[in-house]
Amino acid sequence: MKYCRFLADGQPTYGRIEGNSVVARASSFEGLANGVPMSLALDGVELLAPVEPSKILCVGRNYRDHAAEMGNDVPKEPLLFLKPPSALLAPGGTIWKPAITQRLDFEGELGIVIGKRASGIGPDEDVRGYIRGYTIVNDVTMRDIQKADGQWTRGKGFDTSCPVGPLVTDEVDPLQGSITVETLLNGEVRQHGETGDFIFPIPELLRYITAVMTLEPGDLIPTGTPAGVGPMQSGDAVEVRIQGIGSLKNVIG
Ligand code: MG
């Protein structure tokens, strides 16, 4: 199933997607299976972030070529950090460039959306049962602030630093085969990666996280970015494309 969240009569609403249309709506994800039938063109609705996470648990340096371009060694264990839910930004929304930064970077990433409470996932357990689907994330970063602070809360946790969407789908399976992640700045490809190149594959990430932290339905896990990160300026258009999911487009304010 593919789904989005959108505004219906001013109310945040979940919508099931078929083709290019929203065909059913409900007040919760769980309600979508028996949602109210409707028919609206997907490009005619006001999209919201498609997830309502209790936390956004990000993975840093999960591609060798990106670790290298930042001058870092390949990590021996996954590198985790949090963004607050207040960082979420809808598809099409304007990314804020805070006055304190001289260097605002894009980081296109595959996002895992959790479907079932997960704690202590076992070594032989199939992680698919905990995954609702996949989406697209831009892990927007004030690179100068990230480096100056030493930890990443301000540099990666500011308002609008987590554009996500436009939809969540379980119709792609990066556990089965590699999928392509690309970022375009003003229409020009700047990042091109394959999830098959992850240093830590998805099952390993979920086991590592749930060894210490309970994941809840709707939680979002951006899985790291490939090489090619770079700066954005006010007025730029940034787009993250993921094979089988779609395209997340935002502009810089
Ligand atoms: Mg990142």
Residues whose N, C-alpha, C, O or C-beta is under 5 A from the ligand:
A	BS01	MG	V59 E107 D139 G224 T225
